[in-house]
Amino acid sequence: MIKLKDIMNEAVENETNLPFEIVGSNSILIKGRKLSVKLVFNGSDLKNAVNGKTKKGKVTLASMNIK
């Protein structure tokens, strides 16, 4: 079980102006000096959001590595 004190001790890393790339048709990869993030979207949610058809979608997998 995760305790509240364990959550409050987590570190926060901030980076600005990070480059990103769209990988395949449904995922985004963001790479910075301190962290990298991969977001995989459900079906065509990413494409629909980029084209302006919708403003909402679902992320099926979000992974982050802090260096």
HTML snippet that shows the backbone in 3Dmol.js (N, CA, C, O; Angstrom):
<script src="https://3Dmol.org/build/3Dmol-min.js"></script>
<div id="view" style="width:600px;height:400px;position:relative"></div>
<script>
const pdb = `
ATOM      1  N   MET A   1       0.842  -1.180   0.000  1.00  0.00           N
ATOM      2  CA  MET A   1       0.000   0.000   0.000  1.00  0.00           C
ATOM      3  C   MET A   1       0.890   1.247   0.000  1.00  0.00           C
ATOM      4  O   MET A   1       1.872   1.313   0.740  1.00  0.00           O
ATOM      5  N   ILE A   2       0.552   2.210  -0.813  1.00  0.00           N
ATOM      6  CA  ILE A   2       1.306   3.456  -0.896  1.00  0.00           C
ATOM      7  C   ILE A   2       0.820   4.397   0.200  1.00  0.00           C
ATOM      8  O   ILE A   2      -0.380   4.634   0.341  1.00  0.00           O
ATOM      9  N   LYS A   3       1.756   4.925   0.968  1.00  0.00           N
ATOM     10  CA  LYS A   3       1.410   5.834   2.053  1.00  0.00           C
ATOM     11  C   LYS A   3       1.553   7.274   1.587  1.00  0.00           C
ATOM     12  O   LYS A   3       2.334   7.565   0.680  1.00  0.00           O
ATOM     13  N   LEU A   4       0.804   8.165   2.202  1.00  0.00           N
ATOM     14  CA  LEU A   4       0.813   9.573   1.833  1.00  0.00           C
ATOM     15  C   LEU A   4       2.201  10.175   1.970  1.00  0.00           C
ATOM     16  O   LEU A   4       2.598  10.984   1.131  1.00  0.00           O
ATOM     17  N   LYS A   5       2.950   9.806   3.002  1.00  0.00           N
ATOM     18  CA  LYS A   5       4.288  10.380   3.177  1.00  0.00           C
ATOM     19  C   LYS A   5       5.229   9.960   2.050  1.00  0.00           C
ATOM     20  O   LYS A   5       6.138  10.714   1.704  1.00  0.00           O
ATOM     21  N   ASP A   6       5.031   8.763   1.465  1.00  0.00           N
ATOM     22  CA  ASP A   6       5.850   8.321   0.332  1.00  0.00           C
ATOM     23  C   ASP A   6       5.560   9.149  -0.913  1.00  0.00           C
ATOM     24  O   ASP A   6       6.477   9.474  -1.667  1.00  0.00           O
ATOM     25  N   ILE A   7       4.304   9.489  -1.133  1.00  0.00           N
ATOM     26  CA  ILE A   7       3.925  10.299  -2.283  1.00  0.00           C
ATOM     27  C   ILE A   7       4.488  11.703  -2.157  1.00  0.00           C
ATOM     28  O   ILE A   7       4.945  12.272  -3.149  1.00  0.00           O
ATOM     29  N   MET A   8       4.465  12.268  -0.973  1.00  0.00           N
ATOM     30  CA  MET A   8       4.917  13.645  -0.772  1.00  0.00           C
ATOM     31  C   MET A   8       6.428  13.774  -0.897  1.00  0.00           C
ATOM     32  O   MET A   8       6.931  14.881  -1.088  1.00  0.00           O
ATOM     33  N   ASN A   9       7.169  12.667  -0.794  1.00  0.00           N
ATOM     34  CA  ASN A   9       8.619  12.703  -0.898  1.00  0.00           C
ATOM     35  C   ASN A   9       9.117  12.546  -2.332  1.00  0.00           C
ATOM     36  O   ASN A   9      10.325  12.574  -2.566  1.00  0.00           O
ATOM     37  N   GLU A  10       8.210  12.383  -3.295  1.00  0.00           N
ATOM     38  CA  GLU A  10       8.620  12.205  -4.681  1.00  0.00           C
ATOM     39  C   GLU A  10       9.200  13.499  -5.235  1.00  0.00           C
ATOM     40  O   GLU A  10       8.732  14.589  -4.904  1.00  0.00           O
ATOM     41  N   ALA A  11      10.199  13.379  -6.063  1.00  0.00           N
ATOM     42  CA  ALA A  11      10.847  14.546  -6.660  1.00  0.00           C
ATOM     43  C   ALA A  11      10.063  15.013  -7.876  1.00  0.00           C
ATOM     44  O   ALA A  11       9.411  14.223  -8.558  1.00  0.00           O
ATOM     45  N   VAL A  12      10.140  16.304  -8.130  1.00  0.00           N
ATOM     46  CA  VAL A  12       9.500  16.896  -9.297  1.00  0.00           C
ATOM     47  C   VAL A  12      10.594  17.447 -10.191  1.00  0.00           C
ATOM     48  O   VAL A  12      11.439  18.225  -9.749  1.00  0.00           O
ATOM     49  N   GLU A  13      10.573  17.040 -11.451  1.00  0.00           N
ATOM     50  CA  GLU A  13      11.533  17.526 -12.428  1.00  0.00           C
ATOM     51  C   GLU A  13      10.795  18.354 -13.462  1.00  0.00           C
ATOM     52  O   GLU A  13       9.773  17.916 -13.992  1.00  0.00           O
ATOM     53  N   ASN A  14      11.296  19.544 -13.755  1.00  0.00           N
ATOM     54  CA  ASN A  14      10.710  20.411 -14.769  1.00  0.00           C
ATOM     55  C   ASN A  14      11.743  20.718 -15.838  1.00  0.00           C
ATOM     56  O   ASN A  14      12.901  21.012 -15.539  1.00  0.00           O
ATOM     57  N   GLU A  15      11.309  20.646 -17.081  1.00  0.00           N
ATOM     58  CA  GLU A  15      12.131  21.077 -18.207  1.00  0.00           C
ATOM     59  C   GLU A  15      11.226  21.875 -19.135  1.00  0.00           C
ATOM     60  O   GLU A  15      10.018  21.644 -19.189  1.00  0.00           O
ATOM     61  N   THR A  16      11.810  22.804 -19.855  1.00  0.00           N
ATOM     62  CA  THR A  16      11.032  23.623 -20.776  1.00  0.00           C
ATOM     63  C   THR A  16      11.576  23.480 -22.189  1.00  0.00           C
ATOM     64  O   THR A  16      12.728  23.094 -22.390  1.00  0.00           O
ATOM     65  N   ASN A  17      10.737  23.795 -23.159  1.00  0.00           N
ATOM     66  CA  ASN A  17      11.104  23.787 -24.583  1.00  0.00           C
ATOM     67  C   ASN A  17      11.689  22.456 -25.038  1.00  0.00           C
ATOM     68  O   ASN A  17      12.783  22.410 -25.599  1.00  0.00           O
ATOM     69  N   LEU A  18      10.967  21.393 -24.797  1.00  0.00           N
ATOM     70  CA  LEU A  18      11.430  20.064 -25.170  1.00  0.00           C
ATOM     71  C   LEU A  18      10.979  19.703 -26.580  1.00  0.00           C
ATOM     72  O   LEU A  18       9.841  19.986 -26.954  1.00  0.00           O
ATOM     73  N   PRO A  19      11.847  19.087 -27.361  1.00  0.00           N
ATOM     74  CA  PRO A  19      11.428  18.633 -28.691  1.00  0.00           C
ATOM     75  C   PRO A  19      10.594  17.355 -28.571  1.00  0.00           C
ATOM     76  O   PRO A  19      10.772  16.562 -27.647  1.00  0.00           O
ATOM     77  N   PHE A  20       9.689  17.179 -29.520  1.00  0.00           N
ATOM     78  CA  PHE A  20       8.896  15.951 -29.551  1.00  0.00           C
ATOM     79  C   PHE A  20       8.824  15.443 -30.978  1.00  0.00           C
ATOM     80  O   PHE A  20       9.065  16.175 -31.937  1.00  0.00           O
ATOM     81  N   GLU A  21       8.487  14.168 -31.088  1.00  0.00           N
ATOM     82  CA  GLU A  21       8.270  13.589 -32.404  1.00  0.00           C
ATOM     83  C   GLU A  21       7.092  12.629 -32.322  1.00  0.00           C
ATOM     84  O   GLU A  21       6.877  11.964 -31.309  1.00  0.00           O
ATOM     85  N   ILE A  22       6.339  12.574 -33.406  1.00  0.00           N
ATOM     86  CA  ILE A  22       5.232  11.637 -33.496  1.00  0.00           C
ATOM     87  C   ILE A  22       5.796  10.345 -34.073  1.00  0.00           C
ATOM     88  O   ILE A  22       6.379  10.338 -35.157  1.00  0.00           O
ATOM     89  N   VAL A  23       5.618   9.267 -33.343  1.00  0.00           N
ATOM     90  CA  VAL A  23       6.146   7.965 -33.731  1.00  0.00           C
ATOM     91  C   VAL A  23       4.958   7.104 -34.152  1.00  0.00           C
ATOM     92  O   VAL A  23       4.047   6.865 -33.360  1.00  0.00           O
ATOM     93  N   GLY A  24       4.973   6.646 -35.381  1.00  0.00           N
ATOM     94  CA  GLY A  24       3.846   5.870 -35.882  1.00  0.00           C
ATOM     95  C   GLY A  24       2.627   6.768 -36.041  1.00  0.00           C
ATOM     96  O   GLY A  24       2.758   7.962 -36.307  1.00  0.00           O
ATOM     97  N   SER A  25       1.461   6.200 -35.881  1.00  0.00           N
ATOM     98  CA  SER A  25       0.246   6.985 -36.048  1.00  0.00           C
ATOM     99  C   SER A  25      -0.443   7.299 -34.738  1.00  0.00           C
ATOM    100  O   SER A  25      -1.432   8.031 -34.718  1.00  0.00           O
ATOM    101  N   ASN A  26       0.075   6.744 -33.619  1.00  0.00           N
ATOM    102  CA  ASN A  26      -0.650   6.946 -32.378  1.00  0.00           C
ATOM    103  C   ASN A  26       0.215   7.168 -31.146  1.00  0.00           C
ATOM    104  O   ASN A  26      -0.246   6.923 -30.031  1.00  0.00           O
ATOM    105  N   SER A  27       1.458   7.626 -31.310  1.00  0.00           N
ATOM    106  CA  SER A  27       2.274   7.874 -30.119  1.00  0.00           C
ATOM    107  C   SER A  27       3.180   9.085 -30.306  1.00  0.00           C
ATOM    108  O   SER A  27       3.553   9.449 -31.422  1.00  0.00           O
ATOM    109  N   ILE A  28       3.520   9.697 -29.169  1.00  0.00           N
ATOM    110  CA  ILE A  28       4.403  10.860 -29.125  1.00  0.00           C
ATOM    111  C   ILE A  28       5.571  10.525 -28.213  1.00  0.00           C
ATOM    112  O   ILE A  28       5.391   9.928 -27.152  1.00  0.00           O
ATOM    113  N   LEU A  29       6.770  10.912 -28.634  1.00  0.00           N
ATOM    114  CA  LEU A  29       7.981  10.728 -27.845  1.00  0.00           C
ATOM    115  C   LEU A  29       8.568  12.104 -27.565  1.00  0.00           C
ATOM    116  O   LEU A  29       8.835  12.871 -28.491  1.00  0.00           O
ATOM    117  N   ILE A  30       8.770  12.421 -26.273  1.00  0.00           N
ATOM    118  CA  ILE A  30       9.330  13.701 -25.845  1.00  0.00           C
ATOM    119  C   ILE A  30      10.642  13.397 -25.140  1.00  0.00           C
ATOM    120  O   ILE A  30      10.672  12.632 -24.176  1.00  0.00           O
ATOM    121  N   LYS A  31      11.738  14.005 -25.626  1.00  0.00           N
ATOM    122  CA  LYS A  31      13.055  13.746 -25.032  1.00  0.00           C
ATOM    123  C   LYS A  31      13.690  15.047 -24.572  1.00  0.00           C
ATOM    124  O   LYS A  31      13.786  16.016 -25.326  1.00  0.00           O
ATOM    125  N   GLY A  32      14.121  15.047 -23.320  1.00  0.00           N
ATOM    126  CA  GLY A  32      14.840  16.176 -22.765  1.00  0.00           C
ATOM    127  C   GLY A  32      16.149  15.716 -22.162  1.00  0.00           C
ATOM    128  O   GLY A  32      16.516  14.547 -22.279  1.00  0.00           O
ATOM    129  N   ARG A  33      16.853  16.630 -21.518  1.00  0.00           N
ATOM    130  CA  ARG A  33      18.114  16.267 -20.862  1.00  0.00           C
ATOM    131  C   ARG A  33      17.870  15.390 -19.642  1.00  0.00           C
ATOM    132  O   ARG A  33      18.599  14.425 -19.415  1.00  0.00           O
ATOM    133  N   LYS A  34      16.844  15.720 -18.854  1.00  0.00           N
ATOM    134  CA  LYS A  34      16.603  15.023 -17.602  1.00  0.00           C
ATOM    135  C   LYS A  34      15.531  13.948 -17.690  1.00  0.00           C
ATOM    136  O   LYS A  34      15.512  13.028 -16.873  1.00  0.00           O
ATOM    137  N   LEU A  35      14.639  14.051 -18.668  1.00  0.00           N
ATOM    138  CA  LEU A  35      13.542  13.091 -18.716  1.00  0.00           C
ATOM    139  C   LEU A  35      13.128  12.772 -20.141  1.00  0.00           C
ATOM    140  O   LEU A  35      13.384  13.540 -21.069  1.00  0.00           O
ATOM    141  N   SER A  36      12.491  11.636 -20.293  1.00  0.00           N
ATOM    142  CA  SER A  36      11.892  11.269 -21.575  1.00  0.00           C
ATOM    143  C   SER A  36      10.510  10.699 -21.296  1.00  0.00           C
ATOM    144  O   SER A  36      10.307   9.977 -20.320  1.00  0.00           O
ATOM    145  N   VAL A  37       9.565  11.032 -22.163  1.00  0.00           N
ATOM    146  CA  VAL A  37       8.176  10.643 -21.974  1.00  0.00           C
ATOM    147  C   VAL A  37       7.660  10.021 -23.267  1.00  0.00           C
ATOM    148  O   VAL A  37       7.926  10.526 -24.358  1.00  0.00           O
ATOM    149  N   LYS A  38       6.929   8.934 -23.138  1.00  0.00           N
ATOM    150  CA  LYS A  38       6.270   8.323 -24.292  1.00  0.00           C
ATOM    151  C   LYS A  38       4.785   8.206 -23.972  1.00  0.00           C
ATOM    152  O   LYS A  38       4.401   7.649 -22.944  1.00  0.00           O
ATOM    153  N   LEU A  39       3.958   8.738 -24.866  1.00  0.00           N
ATOM    154  CA  LEU A  39       2.511   8.658 -24.727  1.00  0.00           C
ATOM    155  C   LEU A  39       1.958   7.880 -25.911  1.00  0.00           C
ATOM    156  O   LEU A  39       2.211   8.238 -27.061  1.00  0.00           O
ATOM    157  N   VAL A  40       1.217   6.836 -25.646  1.00  0.00           N
ATOM    158  CA  VAL A  40       0.582   6.046 -26.693  1.00  0.00           C
ATOM    159  C   VAL A  40      -0.921   6.278 -26.583  1.00  0.00           C
ATOM    160  O   VAL A  40      -1.518   6.073 -25.526  1.00  0.00           O
ATOM    161  N   PHE A  41      -1.520   6.707 -27.683  1.00  0.00           N
ATOM    162  CA  PHE A  41      -2.925   7.073 -27.698  1.00  0.00           C
ATOM    163  C   PHE A  41      -3.785   5.938 -28.237  1.00  0.00           C
ATOM    164  O   PHE A  41      -3.307   5.066 -28.963  1.00  0.00           O
ATOM    165  N   ASN A  42      -5.046   5.966 -27.873  1.00  0.00           N
ATOM    166  CA  ASN A  42      -6.012   4.963 -28.294  1.00  0.00           C
ATOM    167  C   ASN A  42      -6.442   5.209 -29.742  1.00  0.00           C
ATOM    168  O   ASN A  42      -6.915   6.295 -30.075  1.00  0.00           O
ATOM    169  N   GLY A  43      -6.279   4.214 -30.589  1.00  0.00           N
ATOM    170  CA  GLY A  43      -6.738   4.293 -31.975  1.00  0.00           C
ATOM    171  C   GLY A  43      -6.249   5.522 -32.701  1.00  0.00           C
ATOM    172  O   GLY A  43      -5.045   5.763 -32.789  1.00  0.00           O
ATOM    173  N   SER A  44      -7.184   6.305 -33.226  1.00  0.00           N
ATOM    174  CA  SER A  44      -6.829   7.512 -33.974  1.00  0.00           C
ATOM    175  C   SER A  44      -7.053   8.784 -33.166  1.00  0.00           C
ATOM    176  O   SER A  44      -7.240   9.853 -33.748  1.00  0.00           O
ATOM    177  N   ASP A  45      -7.039   8.693 -31.834  1.00  0.00           N
ATOM    178  CA  ASP A  45      -7.259   9.867 -30.981  1.00  0.00           C
ATOM    179  C   ASP A  45      -6.209  10.953 -31.218  1.00  0.00           C
ATOM    180  O   ASP A  45      -6.545  12.137 -31.247  1.00  0.00           O
ATOM    181  N   LEU A  46      -4.946  10.568 -31.387  1.00  0.00           N
ATOM    182  CA  LEU A  46      -3.883  11.551 -31.625  1.00  0.00           C
ATOM    183  C   LEU A  46      -4.099  12.252 -32.956  1.00  0.00           C
ATOM    184  O   LEU A  46      -4.021  13.478 -33.029  1.00  0.00           O
ATOM    185  N   LYS A  47      -4.366  11.503 -33.991  1.00  0.00           N
ATOM    186  CA  LYS A  47      -4.588  12.077 -35.319  1.00  0.00           C
ATOM    187  C   LYS A  47      -5.790  13.022 -35.311  1.00  0.00           C
ATOM    188  O   LYS A  47      -5.727  14.104 -35.895  1.00  0.00           O
ATOM    189  N   ASN A  48      -6.866  12.632 -34.666  1.00  0.00           N
ATOM    190  CA  ASN A  48      -8.057  13.473 -34.599  1.00  0.00           C
ATOM    191  C   ASN A  48      -7.801  14.764 -33.831  1.00  0.00           C
ATOM    192  O   ASN A  48      -8.327  15.814 -34.199  1.00  0.00           O
ATOM    193  N   ALA A  49      -7.003  14.701 -32.770  1.00  0.00           N
ATOM    194  CA  ALA A  49      -6.686  15.898 -31.988  1.00  0.00           C
ATOM    195  C   ALA A  49      -5.783  16.845 -32.779  1.00  0.00           C
ATOM    196  O   ALA A  49      -5.979  18.060 -32.747  1.00  0.00           O
ATOM    197  N   VAL A  50      -4.799  16.294 -33.486  1.00  0.00           N
ATOM    198  CA  VAL A  50      -3.894  17.124 -34.293  1.00  0.00           C
ATOM    199  C   VAL A  50      -4.654  17.798 -35.429  1.00  0.00           C
ATOM    200  O   VAL A  50      -4.390  18.956 -35.751  1.00  0.00           O
ATOM    201  N   ASN A  51      -5.588  17.086 -36.033  1.00  0.00           N
ATOM    202  CA  ASN A  51      -6.369  17.643 -37.135  1.00  0.00           C
ATOM    203  C   ASN A  51      -7.501  18.546 -36.666  1.00  0.00           C
ATOM    204  O   ASN A  51      -8.183  19.148 -37.495  1.00  0.00           O
ATOM    205  N   GLY A  52      -7.718  18.657 -35.371  1.00  0.00           N
ATOM    206  CA  GLY A  52      -8.734  19.549 -34.837  1.00  0.00           C
ATOM    207  C   GLY A  52     -10.137  18.973 -34.811  1.00  0.00           C
ATOM    208  O   GLY A  52     -11.097  19.708 -34.583  1.00  0.00           O
ATOM    209  N   LYS A  53     -10.277  17.681 -35.039  1.00  0.00           N
ATOM    210  CA  LYS A  53     -11.603  17.070 -35.014  1.00  0.00           C
ATOM    211  C   LYS A  53     -12.140  16.947 -33.592  1.00  0.00           C
ATOM    212  O   LYS A  53     -13.335  17.122 -33.353  1.00  0.00           O
ATOM    213  N   THR A  54     -11.249  16.644 -32.650  1.00  0.00           N
ATOM    214  CA  THR A  54     -11.643  16.528 -31.244  1.00  0.00           C
ATOM    215  C   THR A  54     -10.603  17.226 -30.383  1.00  0.00           C
ATOM    216  O   THR A  54      -9.489  17.498 -30.830  1.00  0.00           O
ATOM    217  N   LYS A  55     -10.976  17.507 -29.159  1.00  0.00           N
ATOM    218  CA  LYS A  55     -10.037  18.094 -28.210  1.00  0.00           C
ATOM    219  C   LYS A  55      -9.715  17.137 -27.069  1.00  0.00           C
ATOM    220  O   LYS A  55      -8.907  17.453 -26.196  1.00  0.00           O
ATOM    221  N   LYS A  56     -10.341  15.980 -27.078  1.00  0.00           N
ATOM    222  CA  LYS A  56     -10.123  14.994 -26.025  1.00  0.00           C
ATOM    223  C   LYS A  56      -9.817  13.642 -26.646  1.00  0.00           C
ATOM    224  O   LYS A  56     -10.189  13.362 -27.786  1.00  0.00           O
ATOM    225  N   GLY A  57      -9.138  12.817 -25.881  1.00  0.00           N
ATOM    226  CA  GLY A  57      -8.831  11.468 -26.316  1.00  0.00           C
ATOM    227  C   GLY A  57      -8.399  10.654 -25.119  1.00  0.00           C
ATOM    228  O   GLY A  57      -8.520  11.099 -23.977  1.00  0.00           O
ATOM    229  N   LYS A  58      -7.898   9.469 -25.377  1.00  0.00           N
ATOM    230  CA  LYS A  58      -7.478   8.596 -24.296  1.00  0.00           C
ATOM    231  C   LYS A  58      -6.042   8.144 -24.536  1.00  0.00           C
ATOM    232  O   LYS A  58      -5.684   7.723 -25.636  1.00  0.00           O
ATOM    233  N   VAL A  59      -5.226   8.238 -23.490  1.00  0.00           N
ATOM    234  CA  VAL A  59      -3.857   7.726 -23.513  1.00  0.00           C
ATOM    235  C   VAL A  59      -3.901   6.323 -22.939  1.00  0.00           C
ATOM    236  O   VAL A  59      -4.324   6.126 -21.800  1.00  0.00           O
ATOM    237  N   THR A  60      -3.464   5.344 -23.728  1.00  0.00           N
ATOM    238  CA  THR A  60      -3.499   3.957 -23.257  1.00  0.00           C
ATOM    239  C   THR A  60      -2.242   3.569 -22.507  1.00  0.00           C
ATOM    240  O   THR A  60      -2.264   2.638 -21.702  1.00  0.00           O
ATOM    241  N   LEU A  61      -1.129   4.280 -22.763  1.00  0.00           N
ATOM    242  CA  LEU A  61       0.120   3.997 -22.058  1.00  0.00           C
ATOM    243  C   LEU A  61       0.911   5.296 -21.920  1.00  0.00           C
ATOM    244  O   LEU A  61       1.131   6.007 -22.901  1.00  0.00           O
ATOM    245  N   ALA A  62       1.331   5.595 -20.708  1.00  0.00           N
ATOM    246  CA  ALA A  62       2.184   6.752 -20.458  1.00  0.00           C
ATOM    247  C   ALA A  62       3.383   6.264 -19.661  1.00  0.00           C
ATOM    248  O   ALA A  62       3.232   5.727 -18.564  1.00  0.00           O
ATOM    249  N   SER A  63       4.584   6.453 -20.221  1.00  0.00           N
ATOM    250  CA  SER A  63       5.786   6.038 -19.496  1.00  0.00           C
ATOM    251  C   SER A  63       6.770   7.186 -19.461  1.00  0.00           C
ATOM    252  O   SER A  63       6.917   7.925 -20.434  1.00  0.00           O
ATOM    253  N   MET A  64       7.449   7.331 -18.324  1.00  0.00           N
ATOM    254  CA  MET A  64       8.402   8.421 -18.143  1.00  0.00           C
ATOM    255  C   MET A  64       9.656   7.885 -17.475  1.00  0.00           C
ATOM    256  O   MET A  64       9.587   7.110 -16.521  1.00  0.00           O
ATOM    257  N   ASN A  65      10.797   8.307 -17.986  1.00  0.00           N
ATOM    258  CA  ASN A  65      12.092   7.982 -17.399  1.00  0.00           C
ATOM    259  C   ASN A  65      12.760   9.271 -16.953  1.00  0.00           C
ATOM    260  O   ASN A  65      12.925  10.199 -17.745  1.00  0.00           O
ATOM    261  N   ILE A  66      13.141   9.328 -15.688  1.00  0.00           N
ATOM    262  CA  ILE A  66      13.873  10.483 -15.172  1.00  0.00           C
ATOM    263  C   ILE A  66      15.319  10.059 -15.022  1.00  0.00           C
ATOM    264  O   ILE A  66      15.629   9.091 -14.328  1.00  0.00           O
ATOM    265  N   LYS A  67      16.206  10.802 -15.685  1.00  0.00           N
ATOM    266  CA  LYS A  67      17.635  10.466 -15.686  1.00  0.00           C
ATOM    267  C   LYS A  67      18.341  11.063 -14.511  1.00  0.00           C
ATOM    268  O   LYS A  67      19.549  10.879 -14.358  1.00  0.00           O
TER     269      LYS A  67
END
`;
const viewer = $3Dmol.createViewer("view");
viewer.addModel(pdb, "pdb");
viewer.setStyle({}, {cartoon: {color: "spectrum"}});
viewer.zoomTo();
viewer.render();
</script>
